[in-house]
Amino acid sequence: MRGFVSRFGRRAWRRALTEEEVATWAAVGASAAAAYQDFYKGAAFVAAGLLQSPDFLYVVEVGQANGDGQGRLKLSGYEVASRLAFFLTGSTPSNELLSAAEAGELDTADGIRSWARALLQQPSARDAIAQLFDELLQLRELSQLTKDPRAFPAFNSALAAAMRDETQNLLGSLIWDETGDFRRFFDADYTFVNRDLASLYGLGEVPPSGFTQVSLPEESRRGGFLGQGSFLSLMAHQATTSPTLRGKFVREKLLCQNIPPPPPDVDINLPNSEGKTTRQKLLAHQQNPSCAGCHVLMDDIGLGLENFDAIGAFRTSESGQPIDASSTFDELGAFTGARQLGLLLSGQQQVTHCLARNLFRAATGHVDGLGESGPLNDVHARFGASGFRLQELLVEIAASDAFRFGSAPAEGSP
């Protein structure tokens, strides 16, 4: 029973149990086994108790004073092992990783780098990183997305699932297959489609089943993630596009800029003007002093994507009028369409820095604080030095001081 408690408890609690804990739970198991005259009944009581414990239900991160005068707490090897495993494999630490923690192999940045690279070679890493981007890019919302069936009869759950798969296939090719410059995610001149998506995009014949890589004609104005049905459908209304939602996503998710909510007394609905394009309707918001400051930031980005309707199909007219999809993006210059916008974004340090911040937040479960800005700047520099390879970004996040250390609680706090 002591052996079972030690082995099972170590995996469940993600650390070695103390002698006192082993004795306590072994006594519980032995007592239950004697009452039922069955060792396995006793083990079941132990397992039930261990799995109801806060040590299993919560990721415990206490750390120890580092003595560096900066008020930081260095996470223990076990605590780092849990962070590392949940971040890169989406599950609890393996026996091998726990043994590495016990041996002190996770006490240094180089030791963590070595283990992070090893974990990224496991099949579970692909699923874990895919789920991370499902959240970051809001792809998991596609399964619940609905569109007006009168306006978009072709939209259904199968097409929504294909949109998610298209984005994940592009991510997979950049992260795991090509392992090259991840910035191509924003301006790639190719994508992955099945028959439904090929029909939606007007790309002609593709194999009858499965996904295949195809080149995107330049005249399609489609390229990278911002030209994919997943983004274009999610950031739109049921029957109409939304330059505001599309621009807001770019600002907040790709640039880490905060857009405040509209004032409570402002009417956010567009005027129902028959025969007018979305661009013409949005002028009302941009001419309202209470709205203009934020709407210029968002709408100008989204208006450059107006050639794509609310499910991502290409169009040239709206309400009987030709669509003007020309726009400008801050001081970066003019653009028309997703590929040109992606080219502008892919060259911006703010975009890759925002990506690093978002992945760090997913890895640690908290928004980065002022004390973590320096280590994250170092992470971004190493990301750039690697040629913007995403696997290296994941490794450097794990090896950073921001990942390995926590902040000591303020005086007087519980």
Order of alpha helices (4+ residues) and beta strands (2+ residues): alpha-alpha-alpha-alpha-beta-beta-alpha-alpha-alpha-alpha-alpha-beta-alpha-beta-alpha-alpha-alpha-alpha-beta-beta-beta-beta-alpha-alpha-alpha-alpha-alpha-beta
